[in-house]
Amino acid sequence: MTKTTNPRIAFIKARWHADIVDRAHEGFTDEATRLIPAAQIDVFDVPGAFEMPLLAKKLAQTGRYDAVVAAAFVVDGGIYRHDFVAGAVVTGLMNVGLETGVPCFSVSLTPHNYQEVDVMTAFFRDHFVKKGREAAEAVRQILSLDAQLAGDERAAVA
């Protein structure tokens, strides 16, 4: 793993509803630039949310990343599959962190009442920016805590 003072972060984006999901990356990058200015953020695309945990695990196992963030928008397509996908994704990401020691963060939302109309799309586009920013703060906090646990107060991210 790299030093926390120059962290390397993987950001995974699901491509379903990319116009919404990409906003999480924008919010994350904007906030990370402010909170963790020395961070290098590498971006990876996957077809959908279900593919995120496996890629997160592969990235974490490389030893190159201090954190992995994954963003997706899993909606109800009328067959109730979204609940299963969302649960599997979040559990998968959590398991990656537990198995590899590399913290994994989810910016994956599962609204039950999404319709592709302008007002709802605009709401979720804005909401994903906010969630991306919140993820950057969470990464900063965990990297700082990891540095403290390692006994390197100088490496703690402010």
C-alpha positions as CSV (number, residue, x, y, z in Angstrom):
1,M,0.0,0.0,0.0
2,T,1.2,3.5,-0.7
3,K,1.9,6.2,1.9
4,T,-1.2,7.9,3.1
5,T,0.4,11.3,2.5
6,N,0.3,10.4,-1.3
7,P,-2.7,8.1,-1.4
8,R,-3.7,6.3,-4.5
9,I,-7.5,5.8,-4.9
10,A,-9.4,3.7,-7.4
11,F,-12.8,5.0,-8.4
12,I,-15.1,2.5,-10.1
13,K,-18.1,3.7,-12.1
14,A,-20.9,1.5,-13.3
15,R,-22.0,2.6,-16.8
16,W,-25.8,2.0,-16.4
17,H,-27.2,5.6,-16.0
18,A,-23.7,7.0,-16.6
19,D,-25.1,10.5,-16.9
20,I,-26.0,10.2,-13.2
21,V,-23.1,8.0,-11.9
22,D,-20.5,10.2,-13.5
23,R,-21.6,13.0,-11.2
24,A,-20.5,11.1,-8.2
25,H,-17.0,10.9,-9.6
26,E,-17.1,14.7,-10.3
27,G,-18.1,15.4,-6.7
28,F,-15.5,13.0,-5.3
29,T,-12.7,14.5,-7.4
30,D,-13.6,18.1,-6.6
31,E,-13.7,17.3,-2.8
32,A,-10.7,15.0,-2.8
33,T,-8.6,17.7,-4.5
34,R,-9.4,20.0,-1.6
35,L,-9.2,17.4,1.2
36,I,-6.5,15.1,0.0
37,P,-4.5,17.2,-2.5
38,A,-1.7,14.7,-3.1
39,A,-4.1,11.9,-4.0
40,Q,-3.9,10.1,-7.3
41,I,-7.3,9.0,-8.5
42,D,-7.5,6.2,-11.1
43,V,-10.8,5.7,-12.8
44,F,-12.2,2.4,-14.0
45,D,-15.5,1.7,-15.8
46,V,-17.6,-1.5,-15.5
47,P,-20.8,-2.4,-17.3
48,G,-23.0,-2.3,-14.2
49,A,-23.1,-2.4,-10.4
50,F,-22.9,-6.1,-10.1
51,E,-19.4,-6.1,-11.7
52,M,-18.0,-3.6,-9.1
53,P,-17.0,-5.9,-6.2
54,L,-14.8,-8.2,-8.4
55,L,-12.9,-5.3,-9.9
56,A,-12.6,-3.7,-6.4
57,K,-11.1,-6.9,-5.2
58,K,-8.7,-7.2,-8.1
59,L,-7.6,-3.6,-7.6
60,A,-7.2,-4.0,-3.9
61,Q,-5.1,-7.1,-4.3
62,T,-2.6,-5.3,-6.5
63,G,-1.3,-3.5,-3.4
64,R,-1.3,-0.2,-5.3
65,Y,-4.4,1.3,-3.8
66,D,-5.1,2.8,-0.4
67,A,-8.8,2.9,-1.0
68,V,-11.4,1.9,-3.5
69,V,-14.6,3.8,-4.2
70,A,-17.4,2.4,-6.3
71,A,-20.4,4.3,-7.7
72,A,-23.6,2.9,-9.2
73,F,-27.3,3.8,-9.7
74,V,-29.4,0.6,-9.3
75,V,-33.0,1.3,-10.2
76,D,-36.2,-0.7,-10.0
77,G,-36.8,-2.0,-13.5
78,G,-40.2,-3.5,-12.5
79,I,-39.0,-7.0,-11.6
80,Y,-37.6,-6.3,-8.1
81,R,-34.1,-7.4,-9.1
82,H,-32.6,-4.1,-7.9
83,D,-32.9,-5.0,-4.2
84,F,-30.8,-8.2,-4.8
85,V,-28.2,-6.4,-6.9
86,A,-27.8,-3.5,-4.5
87,G,-27.5,-5.9,-1.5
88,A,-25.0,-8.1,-3.3
89,V,-22.9,-5.1,-4.4
90,V,-22.7,-3.5,-1.0
91,T,-22.0,-6.8,0.7
92,G,-19.4,-7.6,-1.9
93,L,-17.6,-4.3,-1.4
94,M,-17.6,-4.7,2.3
95,N,-16.2,-8.2,1.9
96,V,-13.4,-6.8,-0.3
97,G,-12.4,-4.4,2.4
98,L,-12.5,-7.1,5.1
99,E,-10.6,-9.6,3.0
100,T,-7.9,-7.3,1.6
101,G,-7.5,-4.6,4.3
102,V,-8.1,-2.0,1.6
103,P,-11.1,0.2,2.6
104,C,-13.9,0.1,0.0
105,F,-16.6,2.8,-0.2
106,S,-19.9,2.7,-1.9
107,V,-21.6,5.6,-3.6
108,S,-24.3,3.3,-4.9
109,L,-27.9,4.4,-4.6
110,T,-31.1,2.3,-5.1
111,P,-34.2,4.5,-5.3
112,H,-37.5,2.7,-5.3
113,N,-39.3,5.3,-7.3
114,Y,-37.1,6.4,-10.1
115,Q,-38.6,7.3,-13.5
116,E,-36.5,8.7,-16.3
117,V,-38.1,12.1,-16.3
118,D,-36.2,15.4,-16.2
119,V,-37.0,16.4,-12.7
120,M,-36.0,13.0,-11.2
121,T,-32.9,12.7,-13.3
122,A,-31.8,16.3,-12.2
123,F,-32.4,15.4,-8.6
124,F,-30.3,12.3,-8.7
125,R,-27.5,14.0,-10.8
126,D,-27.3,16.7,-8.0
127,H,-27.6,14.1,-5.3
128,F,-24.7,12.0,-6.7
129,V,-22.4,15.1,-6.6
130,K,-23.2,15.4,-2.9
131,K,-22.6,11.7,-2.3
132,G,-19.3,11.8,-4.2
133,R,-18.2,14.7,-1.9
134,E,-19.3,12.7,1.2
135,A,-17.3,9.7,-0.1
136,A,-14.2,11.9,-0.4
137,E,-14.6,13.0,3.2
138,A,-15.0,9.4,4.3
139,V,-11.9,8.3,2.5
140,R,-10.0,11.2,4.1
141,Q,-11.2,10.1,7.5
142,I,-10.3,6.5,7.0
143,L,-6.9,7.1,5.5
144,S,-6.2,9.4,8.5
145,L,-7.3,6.8,10.9
146,D,-5.2,4.1,9.1
147,A,-2.1,6.4,9.4
148,Q,-2.8,6.9,13.1
149,L,-3.2,3.1,13.7
150,A,0.1,2.6,11.9
151,G,1.7,5.0,14.3
152,D,2.6,7.6,11.6
153,E,0.9,10.8,12.8
154,R,2.8,12.8,10.1
155,A,1.1,10.7,7.4
156,A,-2.4,11.4,8.7
157,V,-4.5,13.3,6.2
158,A,-5.7,16.5,7.8
